[in-house]
Amino acid sequence: MVNLKFKSSGQDKWTALTKKTVSATAPANQIGVVLDNQVISAPVTNQVIAGDTQISGSFTKLAAQDLAAKLKFGALPISFKVETADSISPTLGTEQLKAGLLAGGIGLLLVVVYSLIYYRALGLVTVASLAMSAAILYASVILLGRQIGMTLTLAGVAGFIVSVGITADSFVVFFERLKDEVKEGRSVRSAVPRAWARARRTILSADAVSFLAAAVLYLLAVGAVKGFAFTLGLSTVVDLLIVFLFTHPLVAVLSRSRSFSSPRFTGLGSLGRTPAPTPGVGSAGRPPAAASGRRAGSAKES
């Protein structure tokens, strides 16, 4: 037999239930014990029970222990809720993955074309940096897949596609700062360190915001959204490594070459330099007005 003991509030409900079922005809005189939508026991009510209860029958020791354990589990206030459940056939999943990779390839191609047209030689630096970033991300996915069983989903591919824009944005900030320095009359070689000092703060701030958003999304989201957040955060970290350890050193090395500062090669030299005014000479090559006035005064006195 299995003994049951109720609290005061539960005892009153149990007594009322046995009073209702004891005089009923079968099977209405049975009390079903349900756990996780399954009936684990359905004993017949023999009398009105106002105290402790016993469920007796042809139990083995293991069966009685199993019933007692299930009754204890039912006393715990536990409920389960399914957040997401996706079922995709292998064929459909492969097609979605191919579509995502195709979209990423088209976006990457557009970024490369724009960089080559607008930045010329600096566009080649962008292409090399993006290729290096892609290699690191690919190696990371392979390594994580072998170590922790990471699977690249369609949402993860979307995170990588978004990261292309984030990475390209870092290059644009650096290159535009470099253009500003050249416009002010500095050589490309001297403009690189000054442009980098101004650009890296902006790059760090933008990537910090992106990584923070990815981290919060990963902690609060469920299902496939976690994959998107994870790849977005991973790509943001890789972007910082590429810009600081590859792009900036590469531009610094190239700036020592004369061909790199050629207008036809980079476009930086054709931005125009504002000539510094010659002391004591006006815009038309004449003496300043103040000097002219003094000369006029001297002539009048003489």
Contacts in CASP RR format, 6 or more apart in sequence:
PFRMAT RR
TARGET T0000
AUTHOR 0000-0000-0000
METHOD contacts of the structure
MODEL  1
MVNLKFKSSGQDKWTALTKKTVSATAPANQIGVVLDNQVISAPVTNQVIA
GDTQISGSFTKLAAQDLAAKLKFGALPISFKVETADSISPTLGTEQLKAG
LLAGGIGLLLVVVYSLIYYRALGLVTVASLAMSAAILYASVILLGRQIGM
TLTLAGVAGFIVSVGITADSFVVFFERLKDEVKEGRSVRSAVPRAWARAR
RTILSADAVSFLAAAVLYLLAVGAVKGFAFTLGLSTVVDLLIVFLFTHPL
VAVLSRSRSFSSPRFTGLGSLGRTPAPTPGVGSAGRPPAAASGRRAGSAK
ES
1 54 0 8 1.000
1 55 0 8 1.000
1 56 0 8 1.000
1 57 0 8 1.000
1 59 0 8 1.000
1 64 0 8 1.000
2 54 0 8 1.000
2 55 0 8 1.000
2 56 0 8 1.000
2 59 0 8 1.000
2 64 0 8 1.000
2 67 0 8 1.000
2 68 0 8 1.000
2 71 0 8 1.000
3 52 0 8 1.000
3 53 0 8 1.000
3 54 0 8 1.000
4 52 0 8 1.000
4 53 0 8 1.000
4 54 0 8 1.000
4 55 0 8 1.000
4 71 0 8 1.000
5 52 0 8 1.000
5 53 0 8 1.000
6 14 0 8 1.000
6 51 0 8 1.000
6 52 0 8 1.000
6 53 0 8 1.000
11 50 0 8 1.000
11 51 0 8 1.000
14 49 0 8 1.000
14 53 0 8 1.000
15 48 0 8 1.000
15 49 0 8 1.000
15 50 0 8 1.000
15 51 0 8 1.000
17 31 0 8 1.000
18 31 0 8 1.000
18 45 0 8 1.000
18 47 0 8 1.000
18 48 0 8 1.000
18 49 0 8 1.000
19 48 0 8 1.000
21 28 0 8 1.000
21 29 0 8 1.000
21 30 0 8 1.000
21 31 0 8 1.000
21 45 0 8 1.000
22 29 0 8 1.000
22 45 0 8 1.000
22 46 0 8 1.000
22 47 0 8 1.000
22 48 0 8 1.000
23 29 0 8 1.000
26 44 0 8 1.000
27 42 0 8 1.000
29 44 0 8 1.000
29 45 0 8 1.000
30 42 0 8 1.000
30 43 0 8 1.000
30 44 0 8 1.000
30 45 0 8 1.000
31 42 0 8 1.000
31 43 0 8 1.000
31 45 0 8 1.000
32 39 0 8 1.000
32 41 0 8 1.000
32 42 0 8 1.000
32 43 0 8 1.000
33 39 0 8 1.000
33 40 0 8 1.000
33 41 0 8 1.000
33 42 0 8 1.000
33 43 0 8 1.000
33 70 0 8 1.000
33 71 0 8 1.000
34 40 0 8 1.000
35 70 0 8 1.000
35 73 0 8 1.000
35 74 0 8 1.000
40 67 0 8 1.000
40 70 0 8 1.000
40 71 0 8 1.000
41 55 0 8 1.000
41 67 0 8 1.000
43 55 0 8 1.000
55 67 0 8 1.000
59 67 0 8 1.000
83 222 0 8 1.000
83 223 0 8 1.000
84 222 0 8 1.000
84 223 0 8 1.000
84 224 0 8 1.000
86 224 0 8 1.000
88 96 0 8 1.000
93 154 0 8 1.000
96 154 0 8 1.000
97 152 0 8 1.000
97 154 0 8 1.000
97 157 0 8 1.000
100 154 0 8 1.000
100 157 0 8 1.000
100 158 0 8 1.000
100 161 0 8 1.000
101 157 0 8 1.000
103 161 0 8 1.000
104 157 0 8 1.000
104 160 0 8 1.000
104 161 0 8 1.000
104 164 0 8 1.000
107 161 0 8 1.000
107 164 0 8 1.000
108 130 0 8 1.000
108 164 0 8 1.000
111 126 0 8 1.000
111 130 0 8 1.000
111 164 0 8 1.000
111 165 0 8 1.000
111 168 0 8 1.000
112 123 0 8 1.000
112 126 0 8 1.000
112 127 0 8 1.000
112 130 0 8 1.000
115 122 0 8 1.000
115 123 0 8 1.000
115 126 0 8 1.000
115 127 0 8 1.000
115 168 0 8 1.000
115 171 0 8 1.000
116 123 0 8 1.000
116 124 0 8 1.000
116 127 0 8 1.000
119 125 0 8 1.000
119 126 0 8 1.000
119 175 0 8 1.000
119 266 0 8 1.000
120 265 0 8 1.000
120 266 0 8 1.000
120 267 0 8 1.000
121 254 0 8 1.000
121 260 0 8 1.000
121 265 0 8 1.000
121 266 0 8 1.000
121 267 0 8 1.000
122 171 0 8 1.000
122 175 0 8 1.000
122 178 0 8 1.000
122 251 0 8 1.000
122 266 0 8 1.000
122 268 0 8 1.000
125 171 0 8 1.000
125 247 0 8 1.000
125 250 0 8 1.000
125 251 0 8 1.000
125 254 0 8 1.000
126 168 0 8 1.000
126 171 0 8 1.000
128 246 0 8 1.000
128 250 0 8 1.000
129 167 0 8 1.000
129 171 0 8 1.000
129 242 0 8 1.000
129 243 0 8 1.000
129 246 0 8 1.000
129 247 0 8 1.000
129 250 0 8 1.000
130 164 0 8 1.000
130 167 0 8 1.000
130 168 0 8 1.000
132 242 0 8 1.000
132 246 0 8 1.000
133 167 0 8 1.000
133 235 0 8 1.000
133 238 0 8 1.000
133 239 0 8 1.000
133 242 0 8 1.000
136 238 0 8 1.000
136 241 0 8 1.000
136 242 0 8 1.000
137 160 0 8 1.000
137 163 0 8 1.000
137 234 0 8 1.000
137 235 0 8 1.000
137 238 0 8 1.000
140 234 0 8 1.000
140 238 0 8 1.000
141 150 0 8 1.000
141 152 0 8 1.000
144 150 0 8 1.000
145 151 0 8 1.000
153 224 0 8 1.000
153 227 0 8 1.000
154 224 0 8 1.000
155 224 0 8 1.000
155 225 0 8 1.000
155 227 0 8 1.000
155 228 0 8 1.000
155 231 0 8 1.000
156 224 0 8 1.000
156 227 0 8 1.000
156 228 0 8 1.000
156 230 0 8 1.000
156 231 0 8 1.000
157 231 0 8 1.000
158 228 0 8 1.000
158 231 0 8 1.000
159 227 0 8 1.000
159 228 0 8 1.000
159 231 0 8 1.000
159 232 0 8 1.000
159 235 0 8 1.000
160 231 0 8 1.000
160 235 0 8 1.000
162 232 0 8 1.000
162 235 0 8 1.000
163 231 0 8 1.000
163 232 0 8 1.000
163 233 0 8 1.000
163 235 0 8 1.000
163 236 0 8 1.000
163 238 0 8 1.000
163 239 0 8 1.000
166 206 0 8 1.000
166 207 0 8 1.000
166 210 0 8 1.000
166 235 0 8 1.000
166 236 0 8 1.000
166 239 0 8 1.000
167 235 0 8 1.000
167 238 0 8 1.000
167 239 0 8 1.000
167 242 0 8 1.000
169 206 0 8 1.000
170 203 0 8 1.000
170 206 0 8 1.000
170 207 0 8 1.000
170 239 0 8 1.000
170 243 0 8 1.000
170 247 0 8 1.000
171 243 0 8 1.000
171 247 0 8 1.000
173 199 0 8 1.000
173 202 0 8 1.000
173 203 0 8 1.000
173 206 0 8 1.000
174 195 0 8 1.000
174 196 0 8 1.000
174 199 0 8 1.000
174 200 0 8 1.000
174 203 0 8 1.000
174 243 0 8 1.000
174 247 0 8 1.000
174 248 0 8 1.000
174 251 0 8 1.000
176 199 0 8 1.000
177 195 0 8 1.000
177 196 0 8 1.000
177 198 0 8 1.000
177 199 0 8 1.000
178 188 0 8 1.000
178 191 0 8 1.000
178 192 0 8 1.000
178 195 0 8 1.000
178 199 0 8 1.000
178 251 0 8 1.000
178 268 0 8 1.000
179 268 0 8 1.000
179 271 0 8 1.000
180 195 0 8 1.000
181 190 0 8 1.000
181 191 0 8 1.000
181 194 0 8 1.000
181 195 0 8 1.000
182 188 0 8 1.000
182 191 0 8 1.000
182 268 0 8 1.000
182 269 0 8 1.000
182 271 0 8 1.000
182 272 0 8 1.000
182 273 0 8 1.000
183 271 0 8 1.000
183 272 0 8 1.000
183 273 0 8 1.000
183 274 0 8 1.000
184 273 0 8 1.000
184 274 0 8 1.000
185 272 0 8 1.000
185 273 0 8 1.000
185 274 0 8 1.000
186 194 0 8 1.000
187 261 0 8 1.000
188 255 0 8 1.000
188 260 0 8 1.000
188 261 0 8 1.000
188 266 0 8 1.000
188 268 0 8 1.000
188 269 0 8 1.000
189 255 0 8 1.000
189 256 0 8 1.000
189 261 0 8 1.000
191 255 0 8 1.000
191 268 0 8 1.000
192 251 0 8 1.000
192 252 0 8 1.000
192 255 0 8 1.000
193 252 0 8 1.000
196 248 0 8 1.000
196 252 0 8 1.000
200 243 0 8 1.000
200 244 0 8 1.000
200 248 0 8 1.000
203 240 0 8 1.000
203 243 0 8 1.000
204 240 0 8 1.000
207 236 0 8 1.000
207 239 0 8 1.000
207 240 0 8 1.000
210 232 0 8 1.000
210 233 0 8 1.000
210 236 0 8 1.000
211 233 0 8 1.000
211 236 0 8 1.000
211 237 0 8 1.000
213 232 0 8 1.000
214 229 0 8 1.000
214 230 0 8 1.000
214 232 0 8 1.000
214 233 0 8 1.000
214 236 0 8 1.000
215 229 0 8 1.000
215 233 0 8 1.000
217 225 0 8 1.000
217 228 0 8 1.000
217 229 0 8 1.000
217 232 0 8 1.000
218 226 0 8 1.000
218 227 0 8 1.000
218 229 0 8 1.000
218 230 0 8 1.000
218 233 0 8 1.000
221 229 0 8 1.000
254 260 0 8 1.000
255 261 0 8 1.000
259 265 0 8 1.000
260 266 0 8 1.000
261 268 0 8 1.000
261 269 0 8 1.000
262 269 0 8 1.000
263 269 0 8 1.000
263 270 0 8 1.000
277 283 0 8 1.000
280 287 0 8 1.000
280 288 0 8 1.000
280 291 0 8 1.000
281 287 0 8 1.000
281 288 0 8 1.000
282 288 0 8 1.000
286 292 0 8 1.000
287 295 0 8 1.000
END
